Amino acid sequence: MLGMWVTIAVYIVALVVVAVLGSRSSKSVADLTVGGRQAGAWLSALSYGTAYFSAVMFVGYAGSAGYSFGLWGVLAGLGNMVFGSLLAWMVLARRTRAIAAEYNLHTMPEFLEKRYNSKAMRLFSCIVIFVFLIPYSASVYKGLGSLASILLGIDDTIFMIIIAVVAALLLLLGGYLVQARADFVQGIIMIFGVAMLIFFVVRTQTVGGVDGIIEYAKTAEGLPKLSGKEWWALSSLVLMTSFGTWGLPHMIQKFFGIRSNAQAKRGIVISTFFALLVAGGGYFIGSLCHLFFSKADFGTMQSTFGKTFKDYIVPTMLEKAQISSVLLGVVIVLLLAASISTLCSVTLTASSTIVLDFWKVVHPKTSDQKLKRSTKLVCLVFVLISYFVANSQTPILDLMSYSWGIISSSFLAPYLLSLYYKKTNKTGAWSSALTGFTIALVPAVCKILDVAGLANDTICTLAGYGTQFAVTAMCISLAVCFTVSTITSKRSEQKIA
C-alpha cells in the first residue's frame, strides 16, 4: 500500500508544481479561457483527449458495457477513436479554430450568438450548458469515489473532496494553458498507464494471456448473441459517446485555442492514437469482467451497491487481479489524471459560460480583471454543486447520458451545420435546439420523478434510456435544423458565413 500512496502523492505534487509555474501566464480572460490561442498540436490533442476520457469511461462505461455486451463493448472504444476523435478533428478543428480566431470568440454560446445574430440563443445556451454540465461533472466524482472505496479502502466522500480541491487549485492558479499543460502531463501518464494496465491484466492467471482471450471469445459471456434491443443499446452507446462530443462546449472550445491550421492538422494523428489506446484499452479491460466474476458474484455486487453496482465492476476487477501496489498506484494515477483534466475542462467551460455569456451580456462594462475573478469564483461554486449531485444514487452511465444527451442534442445541429451549410439560419437553429432539448430531456425528467417518489414502472424504464433518447434527439435535431433552415433561409440573419 505504501508504494501506491507514494505514487499518488508524487502525481499530486507534480500537478501543483505545473499549476504554480504556469500561473504567471494567465493575465486576462483570453488567457484563462482559450490560452491566448497559443496551444500547439500536442497540447491541444492531449487536452482534448484527457477531457474526453475520464474515470467515467474507465469505471462507468467500460464496466457497464463489459457486463452487458462482453467483448462487443470494445466497439464503443473503436467508435470513440474513429468518430469522436479522428472524424471530429478532421471535420471540426480547423474551421472552428479559424472562426474563433477571426471573431475573437471565447465560448460556444458566443459563437452561436455571432453566427445567428441572436443574443437570446446565447443566453439560452449558457444556461443549458451550465445546468447540464453539472451531472457530467458529478459522474466523474462518482467514478473516482467507487475507485477509492474499492482500491484504497477509504470513504469515497473524502476522496471526492480531495479531487475537488486539486481541480479547484489548477483552475484558480491559471486557466486554459495551465490546464492544458497539466493535461499534457496527464495525457502522457494515461498513455503509459493504459499500456501497462492492459499488459498486466492480460497476463493475469484469470485471463490467461492471448490464448485465454481467444477461449473467452468462444463463450456466451465473451461474445454473446445480442438481441435487436441489445444491439440498439450498444449502437446508442457508441453513437452518443462518439458524436455526442461534437456538440459539447468543453470539447469544441479546445479547438478555439489552437495556434494554427498546421497545428490542428497534426492534432488529428495525435488525438486518434490517444483515443485508440485509451478508449480502446479501457473498454477492452471492462469487456473481460465475466472472466473475473460469476453470475453469483454480480448478484452479490448488486445487493451490496444497488443500482450503481456496475460502477464498481472495474475497480473490483483490478483488486482481484492482484497486481503490484506500485502498478496499482500507477492505475489510480491514470484514472486521477483522466478525471482531474475532465473536471477542470468541464468546470472552466461552465463557469466561463455563465460569466462571459450571461453576466457580461447583462453588464457589458465589466472590466476584464473582474470577469477573470468572477470566472474563478463561479468555478468554485460549480465544483461544490457537482460534489453534492455526485452523492445521489444515480449510475454514472445515466448521469452522463442526461448531460451529453441534452447539451449535444440542443447545440450539435446549430454548430455543425453552421460550419458547412450557409443557409443555416436562426429559425432553423432555434427549431433544432428546442426539439433536441425537449426529446433528450425526457429521461432526466423521469429520473427526477423517480427520485421524488412519483414514478411508475414506465417512468423508471424511461429514466434508464438516456443514451437511446440522446441519439434519437441528435438525429432529429439535425434533420429539423437542415429542413427548417432550407425552407426559411434568409442570408441577412448571418454574421458569420
C-alpha positions as CSV (number, residue, x, y, z in Angstrom):
1,M,0.0,0.0,0.0
2,L,2.9,2.3,0.7
3,G,4.1,2.2,-2.9
4,M,0.6,3.1,-4.1
5,W,0.3,6.1,-1.8
6,V,3.8,7.4,-2.7
7,T,2.9,7.2,-6.4
8,I,-0.3,9.2,-5.9
9,A,1.5,11.8,-3.7
10,V,4.2,12.3,-6.4
11,Y,1.5,12.8,-9.0
12,I,-0.4,15.4,-7.0
13,V,2.8,17.3,-6.2
14,A,3.8,17.3,-9.8
15,L,0.4,18.8,-10.8
16,V,0.7,21.5,-8.2
17,V,4.2,22.4,-9.4
18,V,2.9,22.6,-13.1
19,A,0.0,24.9,-11.9
20,V,2.2,27.2,-9.9
21,L,4.8,27.6,-12.6
22,G,2.2,28.2,-15.2
23,S,0.0,30.6,-13.1
24,R,2.0,33.7,-14.2
25,S,1.0,33.2,-17.8
26,S,-2.7,33.8,-17.1
27,K,-3.2,37.5,-17.2
28,S,-6.5,38.1,-19.0
29,V,-9.9,36.4,-19.7
30,A,-8.5,35.2,-23.1
31,D,-5.6,33.6,-21.3
32,L,-8.0,32.0,-18.8
33,T,-10.4,30.6,-21.3
34,V,-8.5,29.9,-24.6
35,G,-4.9,30.3,-23.6
36,G,-4.3,33.3,-25.8
37,R,-4.8,30.9,-28.8
38,Q,-1.2,29.6,-28.4
39,A,-1.8,25.9,-27.9
40,G,0.2,23.6,-30.2
41,A,-0.8,20.2,-31.6
42,W,0.4,18.0,-28.7
43,L,-1.1,20.4,-26.1
44,S,-4.4,20.7,-27.9
45,A,-4.8,17.0,-28.8
46,L,-3.9,15.7,-25.4
47,S,-6.1,18.3,-23.7
48,Y,-8.9,17.2,-26.0
49,G,-8.3,13.5,-25.2
50,T,-7.9,13.9,-21.5
51,A,-11.1,15.9,-21.4
52,Y,-12.8,13.2,-23.4
53,F,-11.8,10.2,-21.3
54,S,-12.0,10.1,-17.6
55,A,-13.0,7.7,-14.8
56,V,-16.5,7.9,-16.3
57,M,-15.3,5.9,-19.2
58,F,-12.8,3.6,-17.4
59,V,-15.1,2.9,-14.5
60,G,-18.7,3.6,-15.5
61,Y,-18.9,2.9,-19.2
62,A,-16.3,0.2,-19.5
63,G,-17.8,-1.8,-16.6
64,S,-21.3,-1.4,-17.8
65,A,-20.5,-2.2,-21.5
66,G,-18.5,-5.2,-20.5
67,Y,-21.2,-6.5,-18.2
68,S,-23.9,-6.1,-20.9
69,F,-22.1,-6.9,-24.1
70,G,-18.8,-8.7,-23.3
71,L,-16.1,-8.2,-25.9
72,W,-18.6,-6.4,-28.1
73,G,-18.2,-3.5,-25.7
74,V,-14.8,-2.8,-27.4
75,L,-16.8,-1.4,-30.3
76,A,-17.6,1.7,-28.1
77,G,-13.9,2.4,-27.8
78,L,-13.3,2.0,-31.5
79,G,-16.2,4.3,-32.2
80,N,-14.7,6.9,-29.9
81,M,-11.5,6.7,-31.9
82,V,-13.0,6.9,-35.4
83,F,-16.0,9.2,-34.8
84,G,-15.2,11.0,-31.6
85,S,-11.5,11.8,-32.4
86,L,-10.4,11.2,-36.0
87,L,-13.5,12.4,-37.7
88,A,-14.2,15.2,-35.1
89,W,-10.8,16.7,-35.7
90,M,-10.9,16.4,-39.5
91,V,-14.4,18.0,-39.7
92,L,-14.4,20.5,-36.9
93,A,-11.0,21.6,-35.8
94,R,-9.7,23.9,-38.5
95,R,-12.9,25.6,-39.4
96,T,-13.8,26.2,-35.7
97,R,-10.3,27.5,-34.9
98,A,-10.3,29.9,-37.9
99,I,-13.8,31.3,-37.0
100,A,-12.9,31.6,-33.3
101,A,-9.7,33.5,-34.1
102,E,-11.3,35.8,-36.7
103,Y,-14.1,36.9,-34.4
104,N,-12.2,36.7,-31.1
105,L,-14.6,34.1,-29.6
106,H,-14.1,32.6,-26.2
107,T,-17.1,30.4,-25.7
108,M,-19.6,28.3,-27.6
109,P,-22.6,30.5,-26.7
110,E,-20.7,33.5,-28.1
111,F,-20.1,31.5,-31.3
112,L,-23.9,30.8,-31.6
113,E,-24.8,34.5,-30.9
114,K,-22.4,35.8,-33.6
115,R,-23.5,33.1,-36.1
116,Y,-27.2,33.6,-35.7
117,N,-27.3,37.2,-34.6
118,S,-29.3,36.1,-31.5
119,K,-28.5,37.3,-28.0
120,A,-31.4,35.1,-26.8
121,M,-29.7,32.0,-28.1
122,R,-26.5,32.9,-26.3
123,L,-28.4,33.3,-23.0
124,F,-30.4,30.1,-23.6
125,S,-27.2,28.1,-24.4
126,C,-25.2,29.4,-21.5
127,I,-28.0,28.3,-19.0
128,V,-28.4,24.9,-20.6
129,I,-24.6,24.3,-20.7
130,F,-24.1,25.4,-17.0
131,V,-27.0,23.4,-15.6
132,F,-26.4,20.2,-17.6
133,L,-22.7,20.0,-17.3
134,I,-23.2,19.5,-13.6
135,P,-24.4,15.9,-13.9
136,Y,-21.4,15.3,-16.2
137,S,-19.0,16.7,-13.6
138,A,-20.8,14.7,-10.9
139,S,-20.4,11.5,-12.8
140,V,-16.6,12.0,-12.8
141,Y,-16.7,12.3,-9.0
142,K,-18.8,9.1,-8.7
143,G,-16.3,7.2,-10.8
144,L,-13.4,8.3,-8.6
145,G,-15.5,7.6,-5.5
146,S,-16.1,4.0,-6.4
147,L,-12.4,3.6,-7.3
148,A,-11.4,4.9,-3.9
149,S,-13.7,2.8,-1.9
150,I,-12.6,-0.5,-3.6
151,L,-8.9,0.0,-4.2
152,L,-7.9,2.5,-1.5
153,G,-10.3,1.4,1.2
154,I,-11.2,4.9,2.1
155,D,-14.5,6.7,2.2
156,D,-15.5,7.8,-1.3
157,T,-16.7,11.2,0.1
158,I,-13.3,12.0,1.5
159,F,-11.6,11.1,-1.8
160,M,-14.1,13.2,-3.8
161,I,-13.3,16.2,-1.6
162,I,-9.6,15.8,-2.2
163,I,-10.1,15.7,-6.0
164,A,-12.4,18.7,-5.9
165,V,-9.6,20.7,-4.1
166,V,-6.9,19.7,-6.6
167,A,-9.2,20.6,-9.6
168,A,-10.1,23.9,-8.0
169,L,-6.4,24.7,-7.3
170,L,-5.5,24.1,-11.0
171,L,-8.3,26.4,-12.1
172,L,-7.6,29.2,-9.6
173,L,-3.9,29.3,-10.3
174,G,-4.3,29.7,-14.1
175,G,-6.9,28.5,-16.5
176,Y,-6.7,27.1,-20.1
177,L,-2.9,27.0,-20.6
178,V,-2.2,25.8,-17.0
179,Q,-4.9,23.2,-17.5
180,A,-3.6,22.3,-21.0
181,R,0.0,21.9,-19.6
182,A,-1.4,19.7,-16.8
183,D,-3.4,17.8,-19.4
184,F,-0.2,17.2,-21.4
185,V,1.5,15.6,-18.3
186,Q,-1.7,13.7,-17.5
187,G,-2.0,12.5,-21.2
188,I,1.5,11.0,-21.1
189,I,0.6,9.3,-17.8
190,M,-2.6,7.9,-19.4
191,I,-0.7,6.6,-22.5
192,F,1.8,4.7,-20.4
193,G,-0.7,3.7,-17.7
194,V,-3.2,2.2,-20.0
195,A,-0.5,0.3,-21.9
196,M,0.9,-1.2,-18.7
197,L,-2.6,-1.9,-17.4
198,I,-3.6,-3.9,-20.5
199,F,-0.3,-5.8,-20.4
200,F,-0.6,-6.9,-16.8
201,V,-4.3,-7.6,-16.8
202,V,-4.0,-9.8,-19.9
203,R,-1.1,-11.7,-18.2
204,T,-3.0,-12.5,-15.0
205,Q,-3.8,-16.1,-14.3
206,T,-7.5,-15.3,-14.5
207,V,-7.3,-14.0,-18.1
208,G,-4.6,-16.4,-19.3
209,G,-3.0,-14.3,-22.0
210,V,-3.9,-14.2,-25.6
211,D,-5.0,-17.8,-25.6
212,G,-7.3,-17.1,-22.7
213,I,-8.9,-14.2,-24.5
214,I,-9.5,-16.4,-27.6
215,E,-11.2,-19.1,-25.5
216,Y,-13.2,-16.4,-23.7
217,A,-14.4,-15.1,-27.1
218,K,-15.9,-18.5,-27.8
219,T,-18.1,-18.4,-24.7
220,A,-21.6,-17.0,-24.4
221,E,-20.3,-14.3,-22.0
222,G,-17.3,-13.4,-24.1
223,L,-19.1,-12.8,-27.4
224,P,-22.8,-13.1,-26.5
225,K,-25.6,-13.3,-29.1
226,L,-27.2,-9.9,-28.8
227,S,-30.8,-9.3,-29.4
228,G,-32.1,-6.4,-31.5
229,K,-32.8,-4.4,-28.4
230,E,-29.3,-5.0,-27.1
231,W,-27.7,-4.0,-30.4
232,W,-29.7,-0.8,-30.3
233,A,-28.5,-0.2,-26.8
234,L,-24.8,-0.8,-27.8
235,S,-25.2,1.3,-31.0
236,S,-26.7,4.1,-29.0
237,L,-23.8,4.0,-26.6
238,V,-21.3,4.1,-29.5
239,L,-23.0,7.0,-31.2
240,M,-23.7,9.1,-28.1
241,T,-20.2,8.8,-26.7
242,S,-18.7,9.5,-30.2
243,F,-20.9,12.0,-31.9
244,G,-22.1,13.5,-28.6
245,T,-18.7,15.1,-28.2
246,W,-19.3,17.1,-31.4
247,G,-21.9,19.3,-29.5
248,L,-20.2,19.5,-26.1
249,P,-18.8,23.0,-25.4
250,H,-15.8,21.9,-23.4
251,M,-14.7,19.8,-26.3
252,I,-15.5,22.3,-29.0
253,Q,-13.6,25.1,-27.2
254,K,-10.4,23.0,-27.3
255,F,-10.3,24.0,-31.0
256,F,-10.6,27.7,-30.1
257,G,-7.1,27.7,-28.5
258,I,-5.2,26.0,-31.3
259,R,-2.4,28.2,-32.7
260,S,-2.7,27.5,-36.4
261,N,-4.2,25.2,-39.0
262,A,-1.0,23.3,-39.3
263,Q,-1.1,22.5,-35.6
264,A,-4.7,21.5,-36.0
265,K,-3.8,19.1,-38.8
266,R,-1.1,17.5,-36.6
267,G,-3.5,17.2,-33.8
268,I,-5.6,14.7,-35.9
269,V,-3.0,12.0,-35.7
270,I,-2.1,12.5,-32.0
271,S,-5.8,12.6,-30.9
272,T,-6.7,9.5,-32.9
273,F,-3.7,7.5,-31.5
274,F,-4.6,8.6,-28.0
275,A,-8.2,7.6,-28.4
276,L,-7.3,4.2,-29.8
277,L,-5.1,3.3,-26.9
278,V,-7.0,4.9,-24.0
279,A,-10.7,4.3,-25.1
280,G,-10.0,1.0,-26.9
281,G,-7.9,-0.2,-23.9
282,G,-10.4,1.0,-21.3
283,Y,-13.4,-0.8,-22.9
284,F,-11.2,-3.9,-23.6
285,I,-10.4,-4.2,-19.9
286,G,-14.1,-3.8,-19.0
287,S,-15.1,-6.4,-21.6
288,L,-13.1,-9.1,-19.6
289,C,-15.2,-8.7,-16.5
290,H,-17.0,-12.1,-17.0
291,L,-13.7,-13.8,-16.5
292,F,-13.3,-12.3,-13.1
293,F,-16.9,-12.6,-11.8
294,S,-19.6,-15.3,-11.9
295,K,-23.3,-14.6,-12.1
296,A,-23.4,-15.1,-8.3
297,D,-20.6,-12.5,-7.9
298,F,-22.6,-10.0,-9.9
299,G,-25.7,-10.7,-7.8
300,T,-23.7,-10.1,-4.6
301,M,-22.4,-6.8,-6.0
302,Q,-25.9,-5.7,-6.9
303,S,-27.2,-6.4,-3.5
304,T,-24.2,-4.5,-1.9
305,F,-24.2,-1.5,-4.2
306,G,-27.7,-1.4,-5.5
307,K,-28.5,0.4,-8.8
308,T,-24.9,1.6,-9.1
309,F,-23.3,-1.8,-8.9
310,K,-21.9,-1.6,-12.5
311,D,-19.8,1.4,-11.4
312,Y,-17.8,-1.0,-9.1
313,I,-17.1,-3.7,-11.6
314,V,-13.8,-2.4,-13.0
315,P,-12.4,-1.3,-9.6
316,T,-13.2,-4.7,-8.1
317,M,-11.6,-6.4,-11.2
318,L,-8.4,-4.5,-10.6
319,E,-8.4,-5.5,-6.9
320,K,-8.9,-9.2,-7.9
321,A,-6.1,-9.0,-10.5
322,Q,-3.6,-8.8,-7.6
323,I,-1.2,-6.5,-9.5
324,S,1.7,-4.9,-7.5
325,S,1.0,-1.9,-5.3
326,V,3.2,0.3,-7.4
327,L,1.4,-0.6,-10.6
328,L,-1.9,-0.2,-8.8
329,G,-0.7,3.3,-7.8
330,V,0.0,4.0,-11.5
331,V,-3.5,2.8,-12.4
332,I,-5.0,5.1,-9.8
333,V,-2.9,8.0,-11.0
334,L,-4.0,7.1,-14.6
335,L,-7.7,7.5,-13.5
336,L,-6.9,10.6,-11.4
337,A,-5.2,12.1,-14.4
338,A,-8.1,11.4,-16.7
339,S,-10.6,12.6,-14.3
340,I,-9.0,15.8,-13.0
341,S,-8.4,17.0,-16.5
342,T,-12.0,16.4,-17.4
343,L,-13.2,18.1,-14.2
344,C,-11.1,21.2,-15.0
345,S,-12.2,21.3,-18.5
346,V,-15.9,21.0,-17.7
347,T,-15.7,23.4,-14.8
348,L,-13.9,26.1,-16.7
349,T,-16.3,25.8,-19.6
350,A,-19.4,26.0,-17.5
351,S,-18.1,28.9,-15.3
352,S,-16.7,31.0,-18.2
353,T,-20.1,30.5,-20.0
354,I,-22.0,31.9,-17.0
355,V,-19.6,34.9,-16.6
356,L,-18.9,35.8,-20.2
357,D,-22.3,34.8,-21.8
358,F,-24.7,35.8,-19.1
359,W,-23.1,38.3,-16.7
360,K,-21.1,40.2,-19.3
361,V,-24.2,40.4,-21.6
362,V,-26.2,41.9,-18.8
363,H,-23.3,44.1,-17.6
364,P,-21.2,44.8,-20.7
365,K,-19.0,47.4,-19.0
366,T,-17.5,44.9,-16.5
367,S,-13.7,45.0,-16.5
368,D,-11.5,42.2,-17.8
369,Q,-9.9,41.5,-14.4
370,K,-13.3,41.4,-12.7
371,L,-14.6,38.9,-15.3
372,K,-11.5,36.8,-14.7
373,R,-12.0,36.9,-10.9
374,S,-15.7,36.1,-11.3
375,T,-15.0,33.1,-13.5
376,K,-12.7,31.7,-10.9
377,L,-15.3,32.2,-8.2
378,V,-18.0,30.5,-10.3
379,C,-15.6,27.6,-10.8
380,L,-15.6,27.0,-7.0
381,V,-19.4,27.2,-6.9
382,F,-19.7,24.7,-9.8
383,V,-17.2,22.3,-8.1
384,L,-19.3,22.4,-4.9
385,I,-22.6,21.8,-6.6
386,S,-21.2,18.9,-8.6
387,Y,-19.9,17.3,-5.4
388,F,-23.3,17.3,-3.9
389,V,-25.0,15.9,-7.0
390,A,-22.4,13.1,-7.1
391,N,-23.7,11.9,-3.7
392,S,-27.0,10.9,-5.3
393,Q,-27.7,7.2,-6.0
394,T,-27.6,7.6,-9.8
395,P,-25.4,5.3,-12.0
396,I,-22.6,7.0,-13.9
397,L,-24.0,6.0,-17.3
398,D,-27.3,7.7,-16.5
399,L,-25.7,10.9,-15.3
400,M,-23.5,11.1,-18.4
401,S,-26.4,10.3,-20.8
402,Y,-28.5,13.1,-19.3
403,S,-25.7,15.6,-19.6
404,W,-24.2,14.7,-23.0
405,G,-27.6,13.9,-24.5
406,I,-29.3,17.2,-23.6
407,I,-26.4,19.5,-24.4
408,S,-25.4,17.8,-27.7
409,S,-29.0,17.4,-28.8
410,S,-29.5,21.1,-28.3
411,F,-26.4,22.5,-30.0
412,L,-24.8,19.9,-32.2
413,A,-27.0,20.8,-35.2
414,P,-26.8,24.6,-35.0
415,Y,-23.0,24.4,-34.5
416,L,-22.1,21.7,-37.1
417,L,-24.4,22.9,-39.9
418,S,-23.2,26.5,-39.4
419,L,-19.7,25.4,-40.4
420,Y,-20.7,23.8,-43.7
421,Y,-24.2,24.9,-44.7
422,K,-24.5,28.6,-45.4
423,K,-28.3,28.5,-45.5
424,T,-28.5,27.5,-41.8
425,N,-30.4,30.4,-40.1
426,K,-31.8,31.5,-36.8
427,T,-35.2,29.9,-37.3
428,G,-33.6,26.5,-38.1
429,A,-31.2,26.8,-35.2
430,W,-33.9,27.6,-32.7
431,S,-36.2,24.9,-34.0
432,S,-33.5,22.2,-33.8
433,A,-32.2,23.4,-30.4
434,L,-35.6,23.3,-28.8
435,T,-36.6,20.0,-30.5
436,G,-33.4,18.2,-29.4
437,F,-33.6,19.7,-25.9
438,T,-37.2,18.5,-25.4
439,I,-36.6,14.9,-26.6
440,A,-33.4,14.4,-24.7
441,L,-34.9,15.9,-21.5
442,V,-37.4,13.1,-21.2
443,P,-35.2,10.5,-19.3
444,A,-33.8,13.2,-17.0
445,V,-37.3,14.3,-16.0
446,C,-38.3,10.7,-15.4
447,K,-35.2,10.3,-13.2
448,I,-36.3,13.4,-11.2
449,L,-39.8,11.9,-10.8
450,D,-38.2,8.6,-9.7
451,V,-36.1,10.3,-7.0
452,A,-39.1,12.3,-5.8
453,G,-41.1,9.0,-5.4
454,L,-43.6,9.9,-8.2
455,A,-42.6,7.2,-10.7
456,N,-44.3,4.2,-12.0
457,D,-42.7,1.3,-13.9
458,T,-42.9,3.1,-17.3
459,I,-41.2,6.2,-15.9
460,C,-38.5,4.1,-14.2
461,T,-37.8,2.3,-17.5
462,L,-37.6,5.6,-19.5
463,A,-35.1,7.0,-16.9
464,G,-32.7,4.3,-17.9
465,Y,-33.0,5.1,-21.7
466,G,-30.8,8.2,-21.7
467,T,-28.4,7.0,-24.4
468,Q,-31.3,6.0,-26.8
469,F,-33.1,9.3,-26.3
470,A,-29.9,11.2,-26.8
471,V,-29.1,9.6,-30.1
472,T,-32.7,10.0,-31.3
473,A,-32.7,13.6,-30.3
474,M,-29.4,14.4,-32.1
475,C,-30.6,12.8,-35.3
476,I,-33.9,14.5,-35.3
477,S,-32.4,17.9,-34.4
478,L,-30.0,17.7,-37.3
479,A,-32.9,16.9,-39.7
480,V,-35.0,19.8,-38.2
481,C,-32.2,22.3,-38.5
482,F,-31.4,21.5,-42.1
483,T,-35.1,21.3,-43.2
484,V,-36.3,24.4,-41.4
485,S,-33.2,26.5,-42.5
486,T,-33.7,25.4,-46.1
487,I,-37.3,26.4,-46.1
488,T,-36.9,29.7,-44.3
489,S,-33.4,30.7,-45.4
490,K,-32.5,34.4,-45.0
491,R,-28.9,35.3,-45.5
492,S,-29.4,38.6,-43.6
493,E,-29.6,36.7,-40.4
494,Q,-26.0,35.6,-40.6
495,K,-23.0,37.4,-39.1
496,I,-20.5,34.6,-39.6
497,A,-20.6,33.0,-43.0
